[in-house]
Amino acid sequence: MKAQKPGIYHYEDFRKFLKDSYEYLKKTKRSASFRFLAREAGFSSSNYLKLVMDGKRNLSINGAVKVAKALKLNGDENEFFGNLVLFNQAPTTEEKMFYYNRMNKNRKYREIKHLEAKQFEYFSRWYYPAIRELVLLKDFQEDPRWIASRLKPFISIREAEKALSLLQQLELLERDKNKKLCQKNRAITSGDEVQSLAVKTFHLDMLRIAATSIDNTPSSERDISGTMLNLPKSKVAQIKEKIQRFRKDLIATVCTFEDPPEELYELSIQFFPLSRKKI
């Protein structure tokens, strides 16, 4: 079976792309080696690219250009590879979002990753999951103007229209026998250990909204509290497990309520270290 050259637009991890590209070279070029690839890219160290592939070294912008040339990427592929490198190596969520958006401007990438891009968009806007839950309210109206005014903070009518369209595209909303919108699946979760960039963005948005609720929401309608805990490092996983179990138990409890929902709430639990590790 003929070896197939890895397509850059199928990847969200440049190191995995490099590994697969190297394996392809070995299958198609008898002289291929790390030394050969380093020489083609113009690196003096023969094992530098292996260290990059293994996550032990980062790749500079100049280095990304050299690697792209060695792998014979064309202009668009070259630009995408550079953004992919910056995306993977960005230290903050905001920077990752910036480079992901640049990657997502590539038409070929969008075509290949169409569903993934839509799923990314679902979590990257806080009001998409909110509108999906809003459908359950007994007074819900499939009217973008009503939806926009019902959420807190407000969103635009255009944002509400786009959200309704996306939720139906992802089959998170469907129409019942009376042609009314309803949830296709009662519960949706991203998993306990959230790694997705979009979900990280969602959590950041929720934290910002929670902060504003201190001033704009009566204390009788909210509960914002904190507890400082002195813990041995060995017990952190146990605390996380209890938090995760509580969330799942709470969701299960809410699903048993027979009374129709009247308001939409967000529960956020923050658990993080306040002290620095010993040096």
N, C-alpha and C positions, 0 to 999 in steps of 0.2 A: 504493500500500500504506500502510495507516494506521500511524503511528509508535507503537511500544509503549513505555510508561513503564518505565524500568529498575526492577527489583525489588531492593531493598536486600539481601535474603537470598542473592542470587546472587554477592555480592562479598566478597572478603577484602582489598580495597584501597579505602579510602574516597576516595582521589583519583580513581581510575578511575570510581567511582560518581558523583562530582561532575561529571566530564567528560561522562559519558554522560547524566546528568540535564540538564546544560546543553544538550547537543545535542538532547535531546528537547524542551526548552523552545523552542529556536529553531525547531524544526519545527512546533510546535503553537501558538506565541504570537508574533505578528508583532512585538511590541514587545520581545521578549526580547533581552537583552544583558548583559554583565558589570555594567554600571551598574545595569540593572534588577534583576538578582539581588542585587547588593550592597545596593540600597535596600530590597528585600523582606526581607533578613536584618538590616537595621539597621546596616550597616557604612558608615563615612564615606568610606573609600577605594573608588573604583570598580573598581580592578584588584586588590584584595586577594584575592578568591576565585580569580582567575586565577593569582596567585602561589602560592596554596595548591595548586591543581590541578597546577601545574608542579613542585611539590616545593620551592619557594623560600621558603615560609613554612609554619609549623605552625598547627594550629587548636587554640585553647584549648577547655576544656570549655564555657565560656559561648558561644564562637563556634560550637561544634557544635550547641548548643541552638538558636541563631539560624538556622543553616543548615537544620536539620531542620524548623523552623517554616516557613521560606521554601519548602522543597520539599514542604510539606504531608504530612510523615510522621506516622503515627498514633502512639499511645503506645508500643506494642511496637517499632515501627520506629525511633522516636526513641531509645529505650533501646539498641537494637542498634547504631544509628549511633554513639552516644556511645562504646560499648565498642569498636567497630571503629576509631574515631579513636585511642583510647588504645592499642589493640593495635598499630596501625601505627606510632605514635610512641614506643612504649615503648623505652627505651634498653638494657634487659637481657633476656636470654632468660627469666629468672624472671618478670619483669613481663609479657612477652608471653604466657607461659603462663597467667598469672592472668587476663588480659583475654580470651584465647581461650576459656578455660573458661567465662567468663561469657557469651560469644557462643554457645557450644555448648549452653547451657541453653535457648536459644530453639527451640521445637519446629519451627517452620517452617524455620528454618535447617538443623536436623538432617535434616529430611525431604528438602530439596533437595540437601544435601551429604552424603548418607548414606555413599556409598562413600569420599569424601574424608575424612570423619570417621573411618572405620574404618582407612584407611591412615595417618592421623595417629596414631591410637591405637597402631598396630603399632610405629612408631618411637619413640613417646613413653614406652614402657615397655621397659627394656633386656632384660627376660626374654622378651619375645615373639620377637624374632629368635633369642635363645639357645635357646628351646624348639624352634623350627623346625629348628635345627641339631642339637639333642639327639636328634631322631628318627633321625638317621643312626647313632647309637651301636649297637654290636652287641647290647648288653644293654638297649636301650630298652624301657620298659614304659609302655603307655598308661594310667597310673595317676597321677592328680594327686598322690597322697601320695608316690609314688616320684619324680616330677618335682620336687616342692617340696623334697625332701630331697637331690636330686642336684645342684641348682644351688648355686653359691657366689657371693654370699651366698644364704642360704635365702630362699625366698618362701613365701607361705601356700598351703594347698591350694586355697582359693577362687581365688587369683590364677592358679594352674596350670589350674584348670578353665576359667576365663574365657579364658585364653590359647589353649587347645586349641580352644575354640569359635570365637574370632576368626580363628585361622589357617585354619580350614576355611571360614569365611565368605568370607575373602579368596582362597580357593582356592590358598593357599600350601602347604597340606597336603591330601592326598587319600588314598583307600584303594586299595590294590592288589588284585589278583585274590584274594588271601587275606584281604582285609578289614583288613589292617594299615595303619597310617598311614605315609605316605611323602611326600617332597617332590614337589610337582608340577613345579617348576622347580628345577634344581640350583643356580643362582646368582641372586642378587638384588642390585641395587646402586641407590643413590640418585643416582649421578652423581659426577663428580670435584669440582665446585664445589657443595658442599652449602649450600643456602639455606633449606631447610625448617626451620621452627621445631622440629618434632618431632625431626628428625635432630640438630639442635643439642642438644636435651635429651638424646637418646640418647648423644651424645658426652660430655656433661657427666657423665652417670651412669657411663659407662665410665671416665672419668678418676678419679672418686671411688673406684670399685671397684679400679682399678689402684693407687691410693694405699694402700688398705687391704691389698692383696696384699703390700706390702713387709714387713709384720709377720706376716701369717697364711699366707703361702705360702713353702715352702722355696726357696732360691735355685736349687736344682737343677731346679725346675719353672717358673721364670720368668726373664725377662731384661728388666730395667729399666735402661736406660742413657741417657746424653745426650751430645750433642756440640755444642759451641759453635763457630759458624762466623762469621768476619768476611767479609761479602759486599758487593759493590757492588749497589745497588738493581736495576740492569739485569739481574742474574743470578738474581733470586728466582724468576721464572717458570720458568727452566731447572731449578732445584732441585725445584720443585713437580712439574714434569713427570717427573723421575726418580723421585720418591716415588710418584706415581700409576702409573707404569709398573711399579715394583717390586711394588705391591699387586696389579696385574692379573696379572703374571707368577706371583706366589705363588699366587693363586687357581687359575690354570691348572695349576700344578704339583700342587696338592693334589687337583684333580679327576682326576689320572692315577693316584693311589695306589690300589692294588688291595686292600691290607689293610683290613679293616673298622675304622672309627674307634672309639677306646676312651675318649677324653676330648675335651671341648670347650674350645678356647682362644680368647682374644680378642687380636688384634694391634692395638695403637694406636700411631700415630706422631705425635709432636708436633713441629711446626715453626713457630716464631713469633718475632717480634723481642723482644729483651731491652733494646734501647736506644731512647731516644726520638728522634724526628725533630728536626732542627735548627729552631729558631724564627727 
